[in-house]
Amino acid sequence: MSPVFPMLTVLTMFYYICLRRRARTATRGEMMNSHRTIESNSRTSPLNAEVVQYAKEVVDFSSHYGSENSMSYTMWNLAGVPNVFPSSGDFTQTAVFRTYGTWWDQCPSASLPFKRTPPNFQSQDYVELAFEQQVYPTAVHVLETYHPGAVIRILACSANPYSASTPAEVRWEILWSERPTKVNASQARQFKPCIKQINFPTNLIRLEVNSSLLDYYTELDAVVLHGMKDKPVLSLKTLLIDMNDLEDDDYEEKDDCGMDSLNKKFSSATLREGPNNGYFDKLPYELIQLILNHLTLPDLCRLAQTCKLLNQHCCDPLQYIHLNLQPYWAKLNDTSLEFLQARCTLVQWLNLSWTGNRGFISVSGFSSHFLNETCLEVISEMCPNLQDLNLSSCDKLPPHAFNHVAKLCSLKRLVLYRTKVEQTALLSILNFCSELQHLSLGSCVMIEDYDVIASMIGAKCKKLQTLDLWRCKNITENGIAELASGCQLLEELDLGWCPTLQSSTGCFARLARQLPNLQKLFLTANRSVCDTDIEELAGNCTRLQQLDILGTRMVSPASLRKLLESCKDLSLLDVSFCSQIDNRAVLELNASFPKVFIKKSFTQ
């Protein structure tokens, strides 16, 4: 036999080893380039034409600026063809989230950050869009018409929202992600990130946003999904590169959005008993607990497998007083909750935002779409010391489910934004939860008489510091009077888009005189706010930091100057669409008070 063939075999093996080593030691930039190579080298048959489609409907979202009974500034505007693009500016026909910038983190209602939140999880809001046809995505284009740059993550789901059958497995894959970056231009753009290929077809796309670096609200007009009906066939050369490069990326994605390591990690059945743990055994119990407090939840689960000593520490309920499960929404399931249940006996802060999506968590396990009545009943029984409960945008909860919240008498913070809580249940909650310090009732459309609610708040919630009544449809000066006289510790009050309040009744002046501790006051879109109200604020609320009087026609630059001179801590003043405040007046005020962010927008 000729010696040539063994030599060729050895060279082939050596070449293969070099390829693997090069792939494993490649820099991040090289790996990204190889992914682009995969995408550019995809080969499809002529019959497999690219499908281009706009979103058919919006199936879920976390917040929006608009009203529940309107289309202005709501997420529902993302469905269908563009309404505005390529025009730039502030348009009511676009989708707008509730917050922007860092102002929301600096106001009294801002909650302390949860411990153990992974640093790479920075999403603040999301919207999920369903498309007509399932495709293998080749591109996702986001049409941004005002202050772009908020989108930081795009995901695809394997579940078909239009399918009558429930899938056995639901997968979410990250198509693209990036840390928040500052975009200096506010003009419209078509955002076209380079997405990765996935091995399943999808017609459900999720955008996650972070608006903390924006100077104003981001506005989205439409989303375009490009894709192939059949899975693209890759060349052999591409597959060799793909096989090596994706190993590390897959691991990174599991860390980024996964809870796989959580399931069954707390079980000590397979723990080996080592001879000793050296000097670590001699550390005080409290010191070890303090050290472990810095670990993320998946890391805590992994550490629990190393030895019995650390397993004991990792399973201690003291490690779960603050439990934030939001970063792991895509992987959290019944098994995860089963192994967490015994550790949550001392929980005080619990964040289940965005979890339970697409049936990951069953009714028997904890909840359905997000939460249901069974879930709230379990929380009220198992977590009697709960102090912070955020049910924001849990619009699938039936109205009677909120009766269970009244059992949580230790609550200090309660967020019911965009829920279907009714008046009877809310009155019961206010009657029994007298320790409340922070309450959000924004966009609660099922409440019949907000004056009755305001009266109960004034009578029972004497410790209240912040109150969100955003878009309360029928509160009047009578409710404001009861509120101001009973809750004199209020530091923050949001009365934005409350059309039944009129300055002529003296309600705003009364607020200024009776609530001297106010730091944030939003009177958004109330056209009756006048110079008298601003001068009352200047004379009585010198601690004011944020004021929104967007849309008023009766405030002059002279009264604003008095306010700015009196309120030395003022950092945000929104005078958008205020007809008496022109661009020249804003420039003059900016020159005199450079530390204040004075926001001015004009109609198109």
FIKE-540808 format. One line per 4 residues: their letters; for each residue x, y, z of C-alpha. Coordinates in nm, 4 decimals, always signed. Each point is the difference from the previous one (the first is absolute). Layout:
A = X,Y,Z | ...;
This chain:
MSPV = +0.0000,+0.0000,+0.0000 | +0.1370,+0.3434,-0.0926 | +0.1086,+0.2234,+0.2963 | -0.1698,+0.2954,-0.1691;
FPML = -0.3476,-0.0834,+0.1334 | +0.0959,-0.0104,+0.3733 | +0.1792,+0.3316,-0.0476 | -0.3125,+0.1535,-0.1579;
TVLT = -0.2085,-0.1286,+0.2922 | +0.2375,+0.1594,+0.2528 | -0.0008,+0.3317,-0.1881 | -0.3783,-0.0042,-0.0186;
MFYY = -0.0289,-0.0580,+0.3738 | +0.2580,+0.2726,+0.0711 | -0.1927,+0.2457,-0.2223 | -0.3252,-0.0841,+0.1800;
ICLR = +0.1622,+0.0533,+0.3435 | +0.1353,+0.3371,-0.1134 | -0.3454,+0.1039,-0.1170 | -0.1533,-0.0863,+0.3365;
RRAR = +0.2766,+0.1749,+0.1945 | -0.0333,+0.3105,-0.2147 | -0.3761,+0.0038,+0.0549 | +0.0288,-0.0463,+0.3771;
TATR = +0.2674,+0.2690,+0.0421 | -0.1623,+0.2511,-0.2344 | -0.0759,+0.3458,+0.1297 | -0.3563,+0.1181,+0.0340;
GEMM = +0.0387,+0.2059,-0.3161 | +0.1194,-0.3018,-0.1982 | -0.2942,-0.2039,+0.1261 | -0.2418,+0.2704,-0.1070;
NSHR = +0.1655,+0.0085,-0.3430 | -0.0410,-0.3758,-0.0318 | -0.3704,+0.0370,+0.0783 | -0.0269,+0.2558,-0.2761;
TIES = +0.1736,-0.2541,-0.2240 | -0.2655,-0.2546,+0.0885 | -0.2747,+0.2433,-0.0891 | +0.1581,+0.1163,-0.3242;
NSRT = +0.0795,-0.3547,-0.1146 | -0.3542,-0.1303,+0.0474 | -0.1262,-0.1773,-0.3082 | -0.3706,-0.0199,-0.0752;
SPLN = -0.1854,-0.1468,-0.2900 | -0.1641,+0.2380,-0.2491 | -0.3405,-0.1229,+0.1162 | +0.0729,+0.1062,+0.3587;
AEVV = -0.0656,+0.3710,-0.0538 | +0.0399,+0.2445,+0.2881 | -0.3231,+0.0940,+0.1794 | -0.0303,+0.3613,+0.1174;
QYAK = -0.2833,+0.0761,+0.2417 | -0.1163,+0.2615,+0.2499 | -0.1352,-0.1001,+0.3397 | -0.3558,-0.1310,-0.0081;
EVVD = -0.0753,+0.0913,+0.3613 | +0.1527,+0.0987,+0.3344 | -0.0523,-0.2895,+0.2395 | +0.1702,+0.1255,+0.3160;
FSSH = +0.1921,+0.2964,+0.1443 | +0.1188,+0.1396,+0.3320 | -0.1148,+0.3644,-0.0201 | -0.1057,+0.2783,-0.2320;
YGSE = -0.0531,+0.3742,+0.0240 | -0.3481,-0.0015,-0.1444 | -0.3420,-0.0769,+0.1410 | -0.1551,-0.3462,+0.0086;
NSMS = -0.3011,+0.1345,-0.1903 | +0.1898,+0.1822,-0.2732 | +0.2538,-0.0566,-0.2775 | +0.2140,+0.3092,+0.0712;
YTMW = +0.3546,-0.0880,+0.1116 | -0.0941,-0.3658,+0.0627 | +0.1874,-0.3201,-0.0795 | -0.2855,-0.1066,-0.2278;
NLAG = +0.1327,+0.2469,-0.2577 | +0.2847,-0.2429,-0.0725 | -0.2376,-0.2335,-0.1836 | -0.0223,+0.0352,-0.3771;
VPNV = +0.1745,+0.2280,-0.2487 | +0.1735,+0.3241,+0.1079 | -0.2181,+0.2942,+0.0966 | +0.2736,+0.2629,+0.0101;
FPSS = +0.3343,-0.1271,-0.1305 | +0.2134,+0.1436,-0.1597 | -0.1176,+0.3244,+0.1633 | +0.1673,+0.1070,+0.3250;
GDFT = -0.1573,+0.1562,+0.3061 | -0.2541,-0.0499,+0.2751 | -0.3076,-0.1742,-0.1443 | -0.2969,-0.1501,+0.1853;
QTAV = -0.0193,-0.2859,-0.2541 | +0.3200,-0.1608,+0.1337 | +0.0757,-0.2388,+0.2855 | +0.1451,+0.1679,+0.3100;
FRTY = +0.1057,-0.1582,+0.3294 | -0.0872,+0.1638,+0.3318 | +0.3488,+0.1148,+0.1059 | +0.3274,+0.1367,-0.1299;
GTWW = +0.3281,+0.1293,+0.1409 | +0.1136,-0.0356,+0.3596 | -0.2655,+0.2270,+0.1512 | -0.2110,-0.3000,+0.1015;
DQCP = +0.2880,-0.1484,+0.1999 | +0.0572,+0.3273,+0.1857 | -0.3528,+0.0665,+0.1244 | -0.1320,-0.1117,+0.3425;
SASL = -0.2045,-0.2885,-0.1439 | +0.3088,-0.1691,-0.1469 | +0.0577,-0.3331,+0.1701 | +0.3421,-0.1117,+0.1138;
PFKR = +0.1718,-0.2314,-0.2483 | -0.0418,-0.3704,+0.0635 | +0.3047,-0.1827,+0.1215 | +0.1518,-0.2625,-0.2312;
TPPN = -0.1296,+0.1583,-0.3199 | +0.2477,-0.1092,-0.2703 | +0.1896,+0.3012,-0.1364 | -0.0739,-0.1082,-0.3589;
FQSQ = -0.3783,+0.0198,+0.0549 | -0.0929,+0.3604,-0.0767 | -0.3419,-0.0284,-0.1641 | -0.2634,+0.2390,+0.1375;
DYVE = -0.2974,-0.0595,-0.2315 | -0.1082,-0.2439,-0.2692 | -0.2543,-0.0536,-0.2742 | -0.0876,-0.3283,-0.1743;
LAFE = -0.1186,-0.0052,-0.3616 | -0.1711,-0.2795,-0.1912 | +0.0431,-0.0377,-0.3766 | -0.2160,-0.1833,-0.2520;
QQVY = +0.2519,-0.2594,-0.1211 | +0.2640,-0.2026,+0.1813 | +0.3419,+0.0530,-0.1575 | +0.3677,-0.0538,+0.0678;
PTAV = +0.1033,+0.3630,+0.0739 | +0.2607,+0.1628,-0.2208 | -0.0556,+0.3592,+0.1162 | -0.2086,+0.2063,+0.2425;
HVLE = -0.0443,+0.3695,-0.0792 | -0.1371,+0.2428,+0.2602 | -0.1383,+0.3311,-0.1310 | +0.0824,+0.2646,+0.2617;
TYHP = -0.1448,+0.3477,-0.0559 | +0.1089,+0.1969,+0.3090 | +0.2986,-0.0315,+0.2356 | +0.1260,-0.3376,-0.1242;
GAVI = +0.2399,-0.2313,+0.1800 | -0.2140,-0.1588,+0.2708 | -0.0162,-0.3538,-0.1442 | +0.2697,-0.2138,+0.1639;
RILA = -0.1209,-0.3568,-0.0593 | -0.2018,-0.1905,-0.2623 | -0.1248,-0.3536,+0.0665 | -0.1931,-0.2635,-0.1947;
CSAN = -0.2397,-0.2592,+0.1430 | -0.0629,-0.3515,-0.1282 | -0.3672,+0.0080,+0.1040 | -0.2593,+0.1029,-0.2563;
PYSA = -0.2533,+0.2351,+0.1652 | -0.2593,-0.0958,-0.2627 | +0.0315,-0.3752,+0.0553 | -0.2933,-0.1738,+0.1703;
STPA = +0.2266,-0.2591,+0.1659 | +0.2378,+0.0680,+0.2878 | +0.3622,-0.0813,-0.0905 | +0.1899,-0.2556,+0.2061;
EVRW = +0.2972,+0.2344,+0.0234 | +0.0270,+0.3771,-0.0298 | +0.3360,+0.1483,-0.0921 | +0.1155,+0.3605,-0.0061;
EILW = +0.3163,+0.0792,-0.1948 | +0.1873,+0.3290,+0.0002 | +0.0345,+0.1246,-0.3568 | +0.1962,+0.3109,+0.0970;
SERP = +0.0995,+0.1839,+0.3177 | +0.2102,+0.2988,+0.0979 | +0.0554,+0.2164,+0.3043 | -0.1799,+0.3374,+0.0065;
TKVN = +0.1812,+0.2547,-0.2151 | -0.0561,+0.3691,-0.0506 | -0.1368,+0.1066,-0.3402 | +0.0642,+0.3704,-0.0437;
ASQA = -0.2554,+0.0590,-0.2763 | -0.3744,+0.0147,+0.0709 | -0.0982,-0.0500,-0.3641 | -0.1789,-0.3015,-0.1491;
RQFK = +0.2036,-0.3032,-0.1000 | -0.0479,-0.3570,-0.1162 | +0.1857,-0.2092,+0.2559 | +0.1435,-0.3121,-0.1666;
PCIK = +0.2122,-0.2016,+0.2450 | +0.1958,-0.3024,-0.1206 | -0.1949,-0.2944,+0.1423 | +0.1143,-0.3589,+0.0450;
QINF = -0.1605,-0.3033,-0.1606 | -0.2210,-0.2317,+0.2032 | -0.1013,-0.3599,-0.0712 | -0.3782,+0.0415,+0.0345;
PTNL = -0.2580,+0.2126,-0.1837 | -0.1747,+0.2802,+0.1886 | -0.2814,+0.2500,-0.0329 | +0.0352,+0.1434,+0.3517;
IRLE = +0.2636,+0.2717,+0.0510 | +0.0758,+0.1821,+0.3233 | +0.1727,+0.3396,+0.0283 | +0.1535,+0.0997,+0.3337;
VNSS = +0.0952,+0.3618,+0.0598 | +0.2008,+0.2156,+0.2364 | -0.0816,+0.3731,-0.0215 | +0.2316,+0.1182,+0.2784;
LLDY = +0.2404,+0.1810,-0.2365 | -0.2707,+0.1815,-0.1976 | -0.0781,+0.3703,+0.0297 | -0.3692,-0.0652,-0.0642;
YTEL = -0.2473,-0.2765,-0.0796 | +0.0950,-0.2399,-0.2787 | -0.2682,-0.0487,-0.2656 | -0.0330,-0.3167,-0.2105;
DAVV = -0.2139,-0.0237,-0.3116 | +0.0234,-0.3552,-0.1357 | +0.2078,-0.3177,-0.0017 | +0.0888,-0.1932,-0.3161;
LHGM = +0.0899,-0.3696,+0.0136 | +0.1997,-0.1480,-0.2893 | +0.0333,-0.3768,-0.0236 | -0.0078,-0.3226,-0.1977;
KDKP = -0.2802,-0.2549,+0.0056 | +0.2520,-0.2865,-0.0213 | +0.3120,-0.0334,+0.2083 | +0.3038,+0.1347,-0.1885;
VLSL = +0.2583,-0.2647,-0.0924 | +0.3547,+0.0876,+0.1015 | +0.3098,-0.0976,-0.1964 | +0.2408,-0.2599,+0.1452;
KTLL = +0.2684,+0.2650,+0.0575 | -0.2436,+0.2159,+0.1907 | -0.1146,-0.2909,+0.2129 | +0.3592,-0.0686,+0.1124;
IDMN = +0.0360,+0.3574,+0.1251 | -0.3461,-0.0021,+0.1532 | +0.0643,-0.3244,+0.1915 | +0.2967,+0.1500,+0.1813;
DLED = -0.1148,+0.3556,+0.0565 | -0.3488,-0.0626,+0.1309 | +0.1117,-0.2102,+0.2972 | +0.1125,+0.3018,+0.2010;
DDYE = -0.2873,+0.2177,-0.1203 | -0.2612,-0.2542,+0.1035 | +0.1470,-0.0109,+0.3479 | +0.0015,+0.3774,+0.0187;
EKDD = -0.3659,+0.0216,-0.0991 | -0.1017,-0.2526,+0.2617 | +0.1677,+0.2161,+0.2588 | -0.1613,+0.3118,-0.1388;
CGMD = -0.3641,-0.1019,-0.0013 | -0.0082,-0.3510,+0.1457 | -0.1033,-0.1580,+0.3265 | +0.1039,-0.3510,-0.1044;
SLNK = +0.2554,-0.0167,+0.2786 | -0.2696,+0.0747,+0.2569 | -0.2032,-0.3159,-0.0515 | +0.0847,-0.2756,+0.2458;
KFSS = +0.3190,+0.1745,+0.1083 | -0.1040,+0.0343,+0.3597 | -0.0293,-0.3747,+0.0542 | +0.2791,-0.1260,+0.2287;
ATLR = -0.0459,-0.3668,-0.0890 | +0.3096,-0.0115,-0.2222 | +0.2267,+0.2114,+0.2201 | +0.3308,-0.1595,+0.0897;
EGPN = +0.1185,+0.0354,+0.3554 | +0.3578,+0.1271,-0.0109 | +0.2489,-0.0400,+0.2845 | -0.0153,+0.3693,+0.1003;
NGYF = -0.0315,+0.3494,-0.1406 | +0.3219,+0.1370,+0.1424 | -0.0216,+0.3352,+0.1726 | -0.3302,+0.0789,-0.1744;
DKLP = -0.1786,-0.2046,+0.2698 | +0.1294,+0.2414,+0.2623 | -0.1634,+0.3079,-0.1544 | -0.3045,+0.1352,+0.1863;
YELI = -0.3328,-0.1095,-0.1479 | -0.1046,+0.3620,-0.0583 | +0.3211,+0.0769,-0.1914 | -0.0529,-0.2903,-0.2401;
QLIL = -0.3575,+0.1169,-0.0529 | +0.1254,+0.3497,-0.0802 | +0.2500,-0.1362,-0.2536 | -0.2643,-0.2110,-0.1746;
NHLT = -0.2300,+0.3006,-0.0154 | +0.2013,+0.1287,-0.2978 | -0.0679,-0.3038,-0.2210 | -0.2660,-0.0100,-0.2700;
LPDL = -0.2729,-0.2605,+0.0397 | +0.1426,-0.2526,-0.2530 | +0.3444,+0.0319,+0.1616 | -0.1566,-0.0622,+0.3396;
CRLA = -0.1615,-0.3143,-0.1398 | +0.3304,-0.1249,-0.1412 | +0.1829,+0.0681,+0.3259 | -0.2616,-0.2023,+0.1901;
QTCK = +0.1327,-0.3133,-0.1725 | +0.3582,+0.0294,+0.1205 | -0.0249,-0.1146,+0.3641 | -0.2489,-0.0390,+0.2833;
LLNQ = +0.1205,+0.3124,+0.1818 | -0.0590,+0.2277,-0.2990 | -0.3203,-0.1838,-0.0861 | -0.1297,+0.0914,+0.3442;
HCCD = +0.0922,+0.3640,-0.0507 | -0.1370,+0.0166,-0.3535 | -0.3355,-0.1429,+0.1120 | -0.0361,+0.2284,+0.3014;
PLQY = -0.3244,+0.2049,-0.0298 | +0.2001,+0.3082,+0.0987 | +0.1521,-0.0097,-0.3488 | -0.3476,+0.0439,-0.1514;
IHLN = -0.1432,+0.2984,+0.1861 | +0.0375,+0.1904,-0.3299 | -0.0836,-0.2332,-0.2892 | +0.0156,+0.1349,-0.3539;
LQPY = -0.1050,-0.2529,-0.2647 | -0.0598,+0.2503,-0.2807 | +0.3417,-0.0471,-0.1702 | -0.0801,-0.3707,-0.0429;
WAKL = -0.3531,+0.0349,-0.1399 | +0.0845,-0.1990,-0.3137 | +0.0992,-0.3182,+0.1847 | -0.1874,+0.0095,+0.3306;
NDTS = -0.2381,-0.2961,+0.0348 | -0.1858,-0.2149,+0.2528 | +0.3118,-0.1923,+0.0996 | +0.1863,+0.3214,+0.0753;
LEFL = -0.2774,+0.1233,+0.2267 | -0.0310,-0.3383,+0.1711 | +0.3609,+0.0116,+0.1166 | -0.0282,+0.3659,+0.1002;
QARC = -0.3189,-0.0413,+0.2020 | +0.1609,-0.1261,+0.3220 | +0.2550,+0.2828,-0.0086 | -0.2550,+0.2815,-0.0258;
TLVQ = -0.1464,-0.0088,+0.3510 | +0.1590,+0.3364,+0.0866 | -0.0447,+0.1747,-0.3358 | -0.0875,+0.3704,+0.0240;
WLNL = +0.0669,+0.1187,-0.3563 | -0.1107,-0.2242,-0.2849 | +0.0322,+0.0904,-0.3671 | -0.1805,-0.2370,-0.2378;
SWTG = -0.0277,+0.2539,-0.2814 | -0.0174,-0.1479,-0.3509 | +0.0049,-0.3608,+0.1289 | -0.2452,-0.2752,-0.0913;
NRGF = +0.0140,+0.0990,-0.3656 | -0.1503,-0.2402,-0.2580 | -0.0926,-0.2604,+0.2596 | +0.3459,-0.0471,+0.1547;
ISVS = -0.1657,-0.0002,+0.3418 | -0.3211,-0.1973,+0.0393 | -0.2944,+0.0699,+0.2276 | +0.1027,-0.2909,+0.2209;
GFSS = +0.3558,+0.1280,+0.0150 | -0.0752,+0.3636,+0.0760 | -0.1632,+0.1998,-0.2738 | -0.1162,+0.0083,-0.3591;
HFLN = +0.0662,+0.2836,-0.2451 | +0.1484,+0.2273,+0.2614 | -0.1935,-0.0457,+0.3228 | -0.3450,-0.1278,+0.0859;
ETCL = -0.2267,-0.0121,+0.3025 | +0.1574,-0.3232,+0.1272 | +0.3393,+0.1649,-0.0109 | -0.1136,+0.3029,+0.2033;
EVIS = -0.1660,-0.2299,+0.2513 | +0.3247,-0.1953,+0.0424 | +0.1994,+0.3221,+0.0406 | -0.2373,+0.1307,+0.2663;
EMCP = +0.0240,-0.3254,+0.1983 | +0.3689,-0.0835,-0.0436 | +0.1460,+0.3533,+0.0182 | -0.1805,+0.1776,+0.2854;
NLQD = +0.2975,+0.2345,+0.0522 | +0.0079,+0.1183,-0.3609 | +0.0713,+0.3724,-0.0179 | +0.0333,+0.0638,-0.3737;
LNLS = -0.2450,-0.1346,-0.2610 | +0.0162,+0.1110,-0.3622 | -0.2901,-0.1168,-0.2187 | +0.0663,+0.2534,-0.2752;
SCDK = -0.1741,-0.0874,-0.3313 | -0.1392,-0.3293,+0.1359 | -0.3124,+0.0639,-0.2042 | -0.0943,-0.3694,-0.0145;
LPPH = -0.0842,-0.0039,+0.3720 | -0.3787,-0.0113,+0.0573 | -0.1367,+0.2838,+0.2154 | -0.0967,-0.2235,+0.2965;
AFNH = +0.3578,-0.1332,+0.0259 | +0.1141,+0.3251,+0.1623 | -0.1969,-0.0774,+0.3170 | +0.2931,-0.2221,+0.1061;
VAKL = +0.2344,+0.3007,+0.0050 | -0.1881,+0.1388,+0.3005 | +0.1471,-0.2850,+0.2102 | +0.3512,+0.1429,-0.0436;
CSLK = -0.0239,+0.2479,+0.2861 | +0.3760,+0.0709,+0.0046 | +0.0058,+0.1407,-0.3521 | +0.1936,+0.3237,-0.0388;
RLVL = +0.0040,+0.0162,-0.3791 | -0.2826,-0.1090,-0.2324 | +0.0009,+0.0505,-0.3770 | -0.3316,-0.0644,-0.1786;
YRTK = +0.0779,+0.1872,-0.3228 | -0.2135,-0.1249,-0.2953 | -0.1867,-0.2617,+0.2018 | -0.3725,-0.0726,+0.0176;
VEQT = -0.0300,+0.0616,+0.3723 | -0.3541,+0.1111,+0.0880 | -0.1156,+0.2514,+0.2547 | -0.1235,-0.2481,+0.2648;
ALLS = +0.3243,-0.1983,+0.0037 | +0.2110,+0.3156,+0.0077 | -0.1956,+0.1444,+0.2939 | +0.0621,-0.3254,+0.1879;
ILNF = +0.3726,+0.0197,-0.0759 | +0.0205,+0.3613,+0.1194 | -0.1914,-0.0834,+0.3177 | +0.2300,-0.2843,+0.1078;
CSEL = +0.3358,+0.1120,-0.1457 | +0.0464,+0.3145,+0.2069 | +0.3818,-0.0233,-0.0137 | +0.0081,+0.0941,-0.3692;
QHLS = +0.2628,+0.2570,-0.0925 | -0.0057,-0.0329,-0.3802 | -0.3144,-0.0616,-0.2054 | -0.0453,-0.0059,-0.3781;
LGSC = -0.3511,+0.0016,-0.1475 | +0.0873,+0.1321,-0.3456 | -0.2308,-0.1031,-0.2860 | -0.2289,-0.2111,+0.2215;
VMIE = -0.3066,+0.0287,-0.2230 | -0.2367,-0.2144,+0.2102 | -0.0200,+0.2442,+0.2930 | -0.3357,+0.1780,-0.0107;
DYDV = +0.0519,+0.2929,+0.2399 | +0.3502,+0.1232,+0.0731 | -0.1313,+0.2548,+0.2517 | -0.1088,-0.2882,+0.2246;
IASM = +0.3428,-0.1596,-0.0406 | +0.1780,+0.3295,+0.0765 | -0.2130,+0.0445,+0.3115 | +0.0922,-0.3484,+0.1247;
IGAK = +0.3689,+0.0632,-0.0735 | -0.0139,+0.3223,+0.2005 | -0.1743,-0.1739,+0.2910 | +0.2046,-0.3227,+0.0200;
CKKL = +0.3416,+0.0513,-0.1644 | +0.1551,+0.2653,+0.2229 | +0.3551,-0.1206,-0.0807 | -0.0403,+0.0330,-0.3757;
QTLD = +0.2960,+0.1701,-0.1685 | -0.0675,-0.0554,-0.3715 | -0.3235,-0.0367,-0.1963 | -0.0466,-0.0638,-0.3727;
LWRC = -0.3452,+0.0918,-0.1314 | +0.1070,+0.0224,-0.3668 | -0.3035,+0.0120,-0.2311 | -0.2565,-0.0251,+0.2797;
KNIT = -0.3129,+0.0838,-0.1922 | -0.2275,+0.1574,+0.2598 | +0.1850,+0.1372,+0.3032 | -0.1193,+0.3507,+0.0924;
ENGI = +0.0999,+0.2822,+0.2359 | -0.1946,-0.1780,+0.2791 | +0.2235,-0.3068,-0.0193 | +0.3111,+0.2190,-0.0160;
AELA = -0.1110,+0.1858,+0.3152 | -0.0470,-0.3264,+0.1946 | +0.3331,-0.1286,-0.1259 | +0.1989,+0.3114,+0.0849;
SGCQ = -0.1436,+0.0326,+0.3499 | +0.0620,-0.3641,+0.0915 | +0.3369,-0.0783,-0.1671 | +0.2202,+0.2905,+0.0952;
LLEE = +0.3185,-0.2071,-0.0334 | -0.0456,-0.0230,-0.3782 | +0.3214,+0.0659,-0.1919 | -0.1185,-0.1074,-0.3437;
LDLG = -0.3346,+0.0345,-0.1755 | -0.0798,-0.0837,-0.3615 | -0.3251,+0.1530,-0.1272 | +0.0930,-0.0144,-0.3666;
WCPT = -0.2855,-0.0223,-0.2495 | -0.2724,+0.0416,+0.2637 | -0.2526,+0.2024,-0.2035 | -0.2503,+0.0680,+0.2783;
LQSS = +0.2383,+0.2181,+0.2055 | -0.0324,+0.3745,-0.0585 | +0.2275,+0.2690,+0.1394 | -0.2967,+0.2339,+0.0445;
TGCF = -0.1196,-0.2166,+0.2933 | +0.3233,+0.0745,+0.1890 | +0.0984,-0.3674,+0.0162 | +0.3596,+0.0497,-0.1165;
ARLA = +0.0577,+0.2989,+0.2275 | -0.1366,-0.2059,+0.2914 | +0.2439,-0.2782,-0.0808 | +0.2909,+0.2435,+0.0061;
RQLP = -0.1021,+0.1450,+0.3373 | -0.0753,-0.3313,+0.1739 | +0.2825,-0.2142,-0.1423 | +0.3237,+0.1950,+0.0648;
NLQK = +0.2126,-0.3179,-0.0330 | -0.0829,-0.0496,-0.3677 | +0.3046,-0.0917,-0.2074 | -0.1753,-0.1202,-0.3152;
LFLT = -0.3288,+0.1316,-0.1416 | -0.1329,-0.1013,-0.3417 | -0.2963,+0.2017,-0.1324 | +0.0513,-0.1253,-0.3550;
ANRS = -0.2534,+0.1109,-0.2655 | -0.2049,+0.2149,+0.2393 | -0.0594,+0.3147,-0.2011 | -0.1461,+0.1922,+0.2936;
VCDT = +0.3249,+0.0219,+0.2022 | +0.0750,+0.3711,+0.0337 | +0.2500,+0.2490,+0.1418 | -0.1764,-0.0011,+0.3380;
DIEE = +0.0666,-0.3742,+0.0384 | +0.3669,+0.0406,-0.0943 | +0.0436,+0.2870,+0.2468 | -0.1619,-0.2070,+0.2783;
LAGN = +0.2486,-0.2789,-0.0728 | +0.2870,+0.2498,+0.0074 | -0.1137,+0.1356,+0.3361 | -0.0814,-0.3291,+0.1747;
CTRL = +0.1791,-0.2938,-0.1675 | +0.3636,+0.1088,+0.0037 | +0.1201,-0.3653,-0.0019 | -0.1543,-0.0583,-0.3444;
QQLD = +0.2308,-0.1927,-0.2364 | -0.2240,-0.1030,-0.2916 | -0.2954,+0.1857,-0.1503 | -0.1942,-0.0922,-0.3144;
ILGT = -0.2534,+0.2543,-0.1280 | -0.0052,-0.1196,-0.3617 | -0.2858,+0.1491,-0.2022 | -0.1056,+0.2943,+0.2162;
RMVS = -0.0959,+0.3242,-0.1757 | +0.0026,+0.2295,+0.3025 | +0.3551,-0.0048,+0.1435 | +0.2384,+0.2849,-0.0819;
PASL = +0.3822,+0.0123,+0.0009 | -0.0119,+0.2471,+0.2909 | -0.1678,-0.2485,+0.2359 | +0.2411,-0.2744,-0.1052;
RKLL = +0.2921,+0.2271,+0.0843 | -0.1436,+0.0502,+0.3505 | -0.0310,-0.3783,+0.0367 | +0.3583,-0.0615,-0.1114;
ESCK = +0.1324,+0.2659,+0.2356 | -0.1899,-0.1476,+0.2956 | +0.0453,-0.3745,-0.0625 | +0.3783,-0.0401,+0.0044;
DLSL = -0.0194,-0.3808,-0.0382 | -0.2137,+0.0035,-0.3150 | +0.1578,-0.2280,-0.2612 | -0.2845,-0.0740,-0.2486;
LDVS = -0.2511,+0.2473,-0.1392 | -0.2155,-0.1175,-0.2910 | -0.1738,+0.2883,-0.1753 | -0.0661,-0.1799,-0.3283;
FCSQ = -0.2931,+0.1375,-0.2016 | -0.0409,+0.2938,+0.2416 | -0.1233,+0.2706,-0.2353 | +0.1379,+0.2980,+0.1983;
IDNR = +0.3483,-0.1536,+0.0350 | +0.1743,+0.0473,-0.3331 | +0.3473,-0.1113,-0.1000 | +0.1554,+0.3349,+0.0895;
AVLE = -0.1401,-0.0147,+0.3527 | +0.1406,-0.3508,+0.0470 | +0.3446,+0.1126,-0.1191 | -0.0026,+0.2914,+0.2458;
LNAS = -0.1047,-0.2228,+0.2904 | +0.2634,-0.2571,-0.0956 | +0.2661,+0.2687,+0.0047 | -0.1050,+0.1163,+0.3480;
FPKV = -0.0532,-0.3476,+0.1455 | +0.2408,-0.2375,-0.1805 | -0.0399,-0.2792,+0.2568 | -0.3687,-0.0490,-0.0858;
FIKK = -0.1063,-0.2208,-0.2923 | -0.2756,+0.2062,-0.1619 | -0.1831,-0.2098,-0.2574 | -0.1815,+0.1781,-0.2792;
SFTQ = -0.1737,-0.1742,-0.2920 | -0.2036,+0.1606,-0.2750 | -0.2898,-0.1349,-0.2004 | +0.0654,-0.1134,-0.3560;
